[in-house]
Amino acid sequence: MLKLIFLIVGLAALVGIVLHIGLEPILQTVSQLGLLHLGLILLPMIVVYGLEALGWQLTLGSHARKVGFMRVFAIRMAGETVNVTTPTAYVGGEPLKAYLLKRYGVPMVDGLASVITAKTTMTLAQVLFILLGLALAFWIIGDAGHYWVAMLVSGGVLAFGVGLFVLLQRHGIGMGCLGILRACGIRLAFLDKREPQLRELDGTIRGFYSQRQQTFYAPWPFFSWRG
């Protein structure tokens, strides 16, 4: 039933996008490009998504063989489709990824932990890629003080945001968010009932950073390609 709902929602979104753009401009663009050129345009993003799926698979640990690369790739595509087609601040598809992993024997807590750590690792890799790009820009531009300040501020803000997110995970992102809600006087029965699972999620994420450091650094080359 859930598959049917997602299929209907996906088809409705596709029809809505086509109606918004117009069928004639789409067909005209495709005919001008040709199928070969269209495939060449899509190929770089397919490669990027493949590398990101490979990096994500590394964070799954013992569950990686159970799921397999092609399933991880398909699940990632489904989640990213939700991210880019819905107004959910690019995080709406992340719970969906964990839910789809559950269908292949990955516990929900482990699936969510892998999604969070993979997202964090990808963001860190992208920040590193950006900082390397800034360093290269400094070398090329030379003496351009106002550009240097803007670049340093941008890089600093990115690094600070990612560092804060990692720090939150190390102290417990699940219970941390629950604690913030409770401090604001907001109590959600849905979350209160799942407090044990949130504690388990925090423990799994902390274990990933403290006990699987090689796995934490291994996906960086794959995730930095999106940068």
Secondary structure, DSSP 8 states (H G I E B T S, - for coil): -HHHHHHHHHHHHHHHHHHHH-HHHHHHHHHHHHHHHHHHHHHHHHHHHHHHHHHHHHHTGGGHHHH-HHHHHHHHHHHHHHHHHSSSTT-THHHHHHHHHHTTT--HHHHHHHHHHHHHHHHHHHHHHHHHHHHHHHHHH-S-HHHHHHHHHHHHHHHHHHHHHHHHHHH-HHHHHHHHHHHTT---HHHHHTHHHHHHHHHHHHHHHHH-HHHHHTTHHHHGGG-
